[in-house]
Amino acid sequence: PVRDELRELLDPFAWAAASRAVLSAHYTPQALAQAMWDGLGAFGFDGGEVLEAGCGSGTFFGTAPAGGTLRLTGVELDPVTARIAQFIYPDANVLVESFADTDAPAGAFDVAIGNVPFAQVPFTERRYGATGHSLHNGFLIKELALVRPGGLVMAVTSRWTLDAEDTAARRQMARYGDLVAAYRLPAGVFTDTGTSVVVDVLVLRRRAEGQDPADLAWLDAPSRELNGSTHSINAYFTAHPEHVLGELTAASGPYGPAVTVKGDPVRAVDDLRAALRQAAERATADGRGYEPHPDGPDRKPLHLQTARDKHANDYTGRLYLDEDGRIWQHINGNDPVEAVPSDGNTGQLLALMRLRDVAAELKELDRTGDEADRAQQLRARLRELHAAYTTAHGSLSRPRQTRLSAGAEVRERARAEGREVREDERTLT
């Protein structure tokens, strides 16, 4: 019943985003987030541009140090969760989009912090060599690329980032930066949030162009025996057993013996805070610590738009409805203007937009292979909408269907929307 009610309340895009979040979102205990902020402070970070990709409802925003010159940018795919974060933390800039789509300059941020989402689906970023890597590794690769030289990425991630036999993702990270430190936490740290997975806290430092890499032993994860069974374990933890904040062992699981860490979760978080201070001291002594931005924390603030808004300067820029049923459009990335068809036929434009939205959701389901029953329903709905439209207004490609007034007239809008729907329908039905 609750699921059905939620389905009625959310539009197709919000429903699809919420469905994806069920698999990939794991909310961070507040104490762990606070310990990581303390760690960044120990490294010398005291203000500047902060990125949290996959920010959820804002756990890391809420535990950020008070005062100072922190400027927070979050990225969250689920629109409902993103609105919650923006409402609670109005001074943060929360981008409602996939992090794969986020269009930010390389080196735009001083630090990145957070808990990257985990799911066995590929990251689709077309830049930075992140394409095709798992979601969590793709996030880490892109975060490293978006942090400036001398900046840090401090992230919670699955143990598979370091333990996977395939070294490709780690090697791509090593193109951008070095592993300063890694700490493996007891399985119970996340129990209160519904999962008992083993996670690592990584500290990665963005390397300057031309600077030689530091120790690359962390790229390898050779086989190692734990409690009578063999598992791939990153060489870093063999060389630094004190960075496992508990007992590294193997225990029986639903698919056979699995790597776990036994220990006291509360004590482990306290140990992490102390360990990060020690890591900061070592990194500074080695000349690989955090480097403040040369222009200081009071430089001109970074303010990003979603990729959709940023690139809404072509004639296929997206139209959308507000809560009062009015149609709006972004023009050249500026503030939206109300869109009014030159012939006054708002009903026809709304019909085109409904066709577009159903086709877009169907296209997404076709891409992911999810919810076959839902896809069949959408195909039937798309046929109904198409038949109703052509009965009322004629062919989608009808000549003269060309103008839209949105302050100044913007040519080709309705025809562009029609062409997009027609191509989607041909592809998906």
MITINU-943705 format. One line per field, with one value per residue (C-alpha): residue number from 1; x, y, z. Coordinates in steps of 0.5 Angstrom, whole numbers, plus 500, padded with zeros to 3 digits. Example, Ala and Ser with C-alpha at 12.3 -4.5 7.8 and 13.67 -1.06 7.14 Angstrom:
% residues 2
resi: (1 | 2)
east: (525 | 527)
north: (491 | 498)
up: (516 | 514)
***
This chain:
% residues 429
resi: (1 | 2 | 3 | 4 | 5 | 6 | 7 | 8 | 9 | 10 | 11 | 12 | 13 | 14 | 15 | 16 | 17 | 18 | 19 | 20 | 21 | 22 | 23 | 24 | 25 | 26 | 27 | 28 | 29 | 30 | 31 | 32 | 33 | 34 | 35 | 36 | 37 | 38 | 39 | 40 | 41 | 42 | 43 | 44 | 45 | 46 | 47 | 48 | 49 | 50 | 51 | 52 | 53 | 54 | 55 | 56 | 57 | 58 | 59 | 60 | 61 | 62 | 63 | 64 | 65 | 66 | 67 | 68 | 69 | 70 | 71 | 72 | 73 | 74 | 75 | 76 | 77 | 78 | 79 | 80 | 81 | 82 | 83 | 84 | 85 | 86 | 87 | 88 | 89 | 90 | 91 | 92 | 93 | 94 | 95 | 96 | 97 | 98 | 99 | 100 | 101 | 102 | 103 | 104 | 105 | 106 | 107 | 108 | 109 | 110 | 111 | 112 | 113 | 114 | 115 | 116 | 117 | 118 | 119 | 120 | 121 | 122 | 123 | 124 | 125 | 126 | 127 | 128 | 129 | 130 | 131 | 132 | 133 | 134 | 135 | 136 | 137 | 138 | 139 | 140 | 141 | 142 | 143 | 144 | 145 | 146 | 147 | 148 | 149 | 150 | 151 | 152 | 153 | 154 | 155 | 156 | 157 | 158 | 159 | 160 | 161 | 162 | 163 | 164 | 165 | 166 | 167 | 168 | 169 | 170 | 171 | 172 | 173 | 174 | 175 | 176 | 177 | 178 | 179 | 180 | 181 | 182 | 183 | 184 | 185 | 186 | 187 | 188 | 189 | 190 | 191 | 192 | 193 | 194 | 195 | 196 | 197 | 198 | 199 | 200 | 201 | 202 | 203 | 204 | 205 | 206 | 207 | 208 | 209 | 210 | 211 | 212 | 213 | 214 | 215 | 216 | 217 | 218 | 219 | 220 | 221 | 222 | 223 | 224 | 225 | 226 | 227 | 228 | 229 | 230 | 231 | 232 | 233 | 234 | 235 | 236 | 237 | 238 | 239 | 240 | 241 | 242 | 243 | 244 | 245 | 246 | 247 | 248 | 249 | 250 | 251 | 252 | 253 | 254 | 255 | 256 | 257 | 258 | 259 | 260 | 261 | 262 | 263 | 264 | 265 | 266 | 267 | 268 | 269 | 270 | 271 | 272 | 273 | 274 | 275 | 276 | 277 | 278 | 279 | 280 | 281 | 282 | 283 | 284 | 285 | 286 | 287 | 288 | 289 | 290 | 291 | 292 | 293 | 294 | 295 | 296 | 297 | 298 | 299 | 300 | 301 | 302 | 303 | 304 | 305 | 306 | 307 | 308 | 309 | 310 | 311 | 312 | 313 | 314 | 315 | 316 | 317 | 318 | 319 | 320 | 321 | 322 | 323 | 324 | 325 | 326 | 327 | 328 | 329 | 330 | 331 | 332 | 333 | 334 | 335 | 336 | 337 | 338 | 339 | 340 | 341 | 342 | 343 | 344 | 345 | 346 | 347 | 348 | 349 | 350 | 351 | 352 | 353 | 354 | 355 | 356 | 357 | 358 | 359 | 360 | 361 | 362 | 363 | 364 | 365 | 366 | 367 | 368 | 369 | 370 | 371 | 372 | 373 | 374 | 375 | 376 | 377 | 378 | 379 | 380 | 381 | 382 | 383 | 384 | 385 | 386 | 387 | 388 | 389 | 390 | 391 | 392 | 393 | 394 | 395 | 396 | 397 | 398 | 399 | 400 | 401 | 402 | 403 | 404 | 405 | 406 | 407 | 408 | 409 | 410 | 411 | 412 | 413 | 414 | 415 | 416 | 417 | 418 | 419 | 420 | 421 | 422 | 423 | 424 | 425 | 426 | 427 | 428 | 429)
east: (500 | 506 | 509 | 503 | 502 | 509 | 508 | 502 | 505 | 512 | 513 | 516 | 523 | 522 | 520 | 526 | 531 | 528 | 528 | 535 | 537 | 534 | 540 | 546 | 544 | 547 | 547 | 553 | 553 | 554 | 560 | 563 | 562 | 564 | 571 | 572 | 571 | 576 | 581 | 580 | 582 | 588 | 591 | 590 | 583 | 580 | 576 | 574 | 570 | 568 | 564 | 560 | 557 | 552 | 550 | 543 | 540 | 546 | 549 | 556 | 553 | 550 | 557 | 561 | 565 | 561 | 563 | 569 | 569 | 566 | 562 | 559 | 556 | 552 | 550 | 544 | 540 | 534 | 530 | 526 | 532 | 536 | 530 | 530 | 538 | 537 | 531 | 535 | 542 | 540 | 547 | 549 | 548 | 545 | 545 | 539 | 542 | 547 | 554 | 556 | 552 | 555 | 559 | 565 | 572 | 577 | 581 | 575 | 574 | 579 | 577 | 571 | 568 | 563 | 560 | 560 | 554 | 555 | 552 | 554 | 552 | 557 | 559 | 557 | 562 | 565 | 571 | 577 | 577 | 571 | 567 | 565 | 568 | 563 | 559 | 563 | 570 | 567 | 565 | 572 | 576 | 571 | 572 | 580 | 579 | 575 | 579 | 585 | 593 | 594 | 587 | 584 | 579 | 576 | 571 | 567 | 567 | 566 | 572 | 572 | 575 | 582 | 581 | 578 | 583 | 582 | 586 | 584 | 580 | 586 | 590 | 586 | 585 | 593 | 593 | 590 | 593 | 596 | 593 | 595 | 592 | 586 | 583 | 578 | 573 | 569 | 563 | 558 | 559 | 554 | 549 | 544 | 543 | 541 | 547 | 553 | 558 | 566 | 568 | 574 | 576 | 580 | 585 | 587 | 591 | 591 | 598 | 600 | 602 | 609 | 609 | 612 | 607 | 608 | 608 | 604 | 603 | 596 | 595 | 595 | 591 | 594 | 591 | 591 | 589 | 584 | 581 | 582 | 580 | 583 | 581 | 584 | 586 | 590 | 597 | 596 | 593 | 598 | 604 | 600 | 596 | 595 | 590 | 585 | 581 | 579 | 581 | 581 | 578 | 573 | 566 | 561 | 556 | 550 | 555 | 561 | 567 | 567 | 572 | 570 | 573 | 571 | 571 | 568 | 565 | 564 | 572 | 573 | 571 | 575 | 581 | 580 | 580 | 586 | 589 | 587 | 591 | 597 | 596 | 596 | 603 | 606 | 604 | 606 | 613 | 613 | 611 | 605 | 600 | 594 | 596 | 592 | 589 | 594 | 588 | 586 | 579 | 576 | 577 | 570 | 565 | 564 | 557 | 555 | 548 | 546 | 548 | 541 | 541 | 548 | 547 | 539 | 542 | 540 | 533 | 532 | 533 | 528 | 521 | 518 | 511 | 511 | 506 | 501 | 501 | 505 | 510 | 517 | 524 | 531 | 534 | 541 | 542 | 539 | 533 | 527 | 522 | 514 | 513 | 507 | 505 | 505 | 498 | 495 | 495 | 498 | 494 | 498 | 504 | 502 | 501 | 508 | 511 | 507 | 509 | 516 | 516 | 513 | 518 | 524 | 522 | 521 | 528 | 531 | 528 | 530 | 537 | 538 | 533 | 529 | 522 | 520 | 512 | 513 | 516 | 510 | 505 | 509 | 509 | 502 | 501 | 506 | 501 | 495 | 498 | 501 | 494 | 490 | 495 | 495 | 487 | 487 | 493 | 495 | 502 | 508 | 512 | 506 | 509 | 507 | 508 | 514 | 514 | 514 | 513 | 517 | 518 | 522 | 520 | 524 | 523 | 523 | 521 | 515 | 518 | 524 | 520 | 516 | 522 | 525 | 518 | 518 | 525 | 524 | 518 | 521 | 526 | 523 | 516)
north: (500 | 505 | 503 | 504 | 511 | 513 | 511 | 516 | 522 | 522 | 523 | 518 | 521 | 522 | 515 | 512 | 516 | 513 | 506 | 507 | 510 | 504 | 500 | 505 | 509 | 508 | 513 | 515 | 515 | 522 | 520 | 517 | 524 | 528 | 524 | 525 | 532 | 532 | 529 | 534 | 539 | 535 | 536 | 543 | 544 | 550 | 553 | 553 | 549 | 543 | 537 | 532 | 527 | 523 | 528 | 524 | 529 | 532 | 528 | 531 | 538 | 537 | 535 | 540 | 545 | 551 | 558 | 559 | 560 | 553 | 553 | 546 | 543 | 537 | 532 | 528 | 524 | 523 | 529 | 528 | 527 | 533 | 538 | 535 | 537 | 544 | 545 | 544 | 547 | 553 | 555 | 549 | 549 | 542 | 540 | 535 | 530 | 524 | 525 | 523 | 529 | 534 | 539 | 542 | 544 | 540 | 542 | 546 | 544 | 544 | 538 | 532 | 528 | 523 | 516 | 514 | 510 | 503 | 499 | 494 | 498 | 502 | 509 | 513 | 519 | 520 | 524 | 523 | 515 | 513 | 510 | 503 | 503 | 501 | 506 | 507 | 507 | 512 | 517 | 517 | 517 | 523 | 527 | 526 | 529 | 535 | 537 | 541 | 539 | 539 | 538 | 532 | 526 | 523 | 518 | 512 | 506 | 499 | 495 | 492 | 499 | 497 | 489 | 488 | 483 | 488 | 493 | 498 | 503 | 504 | 505 | 510 | 513 | 513 | 517 | 523 | 522 | 518 | 514 | 518 | 513 | 508 | 505 | 499 | 499 | 494 | 491 | 494 | 501 | 501 | 496 | 502 | 504 | 497 | 494 | 491 | 491 | 492 | 499 | 503 | 510 | 513 | 519 | 521 | 527 | 530 | 530 | 536 | 535 | 532 | 530 | 523 | 518 | 516 | 509 | 505 | 498 | 500 | 498 | 491 | 486 | 479 | 473 | 472 | 467 | 469 | 464 | 458 | 461 | 465 | 472 | 478 | 483 | 490 | 490 | 496 | 493 | 487 | 493 | 497 | 492 | 497 | 501 | 495 | 498 | 491 | 484 | 482 | 475 | 471 | 469 | 464 | 468 | 466 | 465 | 462 | 465 | 473 | 478 | 481 | 486 | 484 | 490 | 495 | 500 | 506 | 505 | 504 | 511 | 514 | 510 | 513 | 520 | 519 | 515 | 521 | 526 | 521 | 521 | 528 | 529 | 524 | 526 | 533 | 531 | 527 | 534 | 530 | 534 | 538 | 545 | 551 | 554 | 560 | 565 | 563 | 561 | 568 | 568 | 568 | 563 | 557 | 556 | 551 | 549 | 542 | 540 | 541 | 548 | 550 | 547 | 550 | 555 | 551 | 550 | 543 | 546 | 543 | 545 | 544 | 545 | 549 | 547 | 551 | 548 | 554 | 552 | 555 | 555 | 556 | 561 | 561 | 558 | 565 | 565 | 561 | 565 | 563 | 559 | 561 | 558 | 564 | 561 | 560 | 553 | 551 | 544 | 542 | 543 | 540 | 534 | 534 | 534 | 528 | 524 | 527 | 525 | 518 | 516 | 519 | 514 | 508 | 510 | 509 | 503 | 500 | 502 | 499 | 493 | 494 | 493 | 490 | 490 | 498 | 498 | 495 | 499 | 505 | 503 | 502 | 509 | 512 | 509 | 512 | 519 | 519 | 516 | 522 | 527 | 525 | 525 | 532 | 536 | 532 | 529 | 530 | 533 | 537 | 543 | 550 | 547 | 551 | 557 | 558 | 565 | 565 | 573 | 573 | 568 | 562 | 558 | 551 | 549 | 545 | 541 | 540 | 537 | 533 | 530 | 528 | 524 | 521 | 518 | 516 | 512 | 509 | 506 | 504 | 501)
up: (500 | 502 | 495 | 491 | 495 | 494 | 486 | 486 | 489 | 485 | 478 | 473 | 474 | 481 | 482 | 478 | 482 | 488 | 486 | 484 | 491 | 494 | 492 | 492 | 498 | 505 | 510 | 514 | 521 | 524 | 528 | 522 | 518 | 524 | 525 | 517 | 518 | 524 | 519 | 514 | 519 | 522 | 515 | 515 | 511 | 514 | 508 | 501 | 496 | 498 | 494 | 496 | 491 | 493 | 499 | 501 | 505 | 508 | 513 | 512 | 511 | 518 | 521 | 517 | 522 | 524 | 522 | 517 | 510 | 508 | 501 | 500 | 493 | 494 | 488 | 489 | 484 | 488 | 487 | 494 | 498 | 494 | 496 | 503 | 503 | 500 | 505 | 511 | 509 | 505 | 504 | 500 | 493 | 492 | 484 | 483 | 478 | 476 | 478 | 472 | 469 | 473 | 469 | 473 | 471 | 473 | 479 | 481 | 489 | 495 | 498 | 497 | 502 | 503 | 502 | 495 | 493 | 492 | 486 | 481 | 475 | 471 | 472 | 465 | 466 | 459 | 461 | 466 | 464 | 469 | 464 | 465 | 472 | 478 | 481 | 487 | 483 | 478 | 483 | 486 | 480 | 478 | 485 | 484 | 477 | 480 | 486 | 485 | 486 | 493 | 495 | 498 | 497 | 504 | 502 | 505 | 500 | 499 | 501 | 494 | 491 | 494 | 494 | 487 | 483 | 477 | 478 | 473 | 477 | 482 | 476 | 474 | 480 | 481 | 474 | 478 | 485 | 491 | 497 | 503 | 508 | 508 | 514 | 514 | 519 | 523 | 520 | 525 | 524 | 519 | 522 | 525 | 518 | 515 | 513 | 516 | 510 | 511 | 509 | 508 | 509 | 504 | 504 | 497 | 495 | 488 | 485 | 481 | 474 | 473 | 480 | 481 | 484 | 491 | 493 | 488 | 492 | 494 | 486 | 488 | 492 | 492 | 495 | 502 | 507 | 512 | 517 | 513 | 506 | 501 | 499 | 495 | 500 | 498 | 499 | 503 | 509 | 509 | 510 | 515 | 519 | 524 | 519 | 520 | 526 | 528 | 527 | 519 | 518 | 514 | 517 | 513 | 509 | 504 | 499 | 503 | 507 | 506 | 509 | 515 | 521 | 528 | 533 | 537 | 532 | 537 | 539 | 532 | 530 | 536 | 533 | 526 | 529 | 532 | 526 | 521 | 525 | 525 | 518 | 517 | 521 | 516 | 510 | 512 | 514 | 507 | 503 | 501 | 505 | 504 | 500 | 501 | 495 | 493 | 493 | 500 | 502 | 501 | 493 | 488 | 490 | 485 | 484 | 479 | 475 | 474 | 467 | 464 | 466 | 464 | 457 | 456 | 451 | 445 | 442 | 445 | 452 | 457 | 458 | 465 | 469 | 476 | 481 | 478 | 471 | 468 | 463 | 464 | 460 | 461 | 456 | 455 | 462 | 465 | 470 | 467 | 463 | 462 | 456 | 452 | 445 | 440 | 438 | 445 | 444 | 451 | 451 | 445 | 448 | 454 | 450 | 447 | 454 | 456 | 450 | 452 | 459 | 458 | 452 | 457 | 462 | 457 | 454 | 461 | 463 | 456 | 458 | 465 | 463 | 470 | 471 | 465 | 467 | 468 | 461 | 458 | 461 | 459 | 451 | 452 | 455 | 449 | 444 | 447 | 448 | 441 | 438 | 442 | 440 | 432 | 433 | 436 | 433 | 427 | 425 | 430 | 424 | 422 | 418 | 421 | 428 | 429 | 434 | 441 | 445 | 451 | 452 | 446 | 441 | 440 | 434 | 433 | 440 | 439 | 432 | 436 | 442 | 437 | 433 | 440 | 442 | 435 | 435 | 442 | 440 | 434 | 438 | 444 | 441)
***
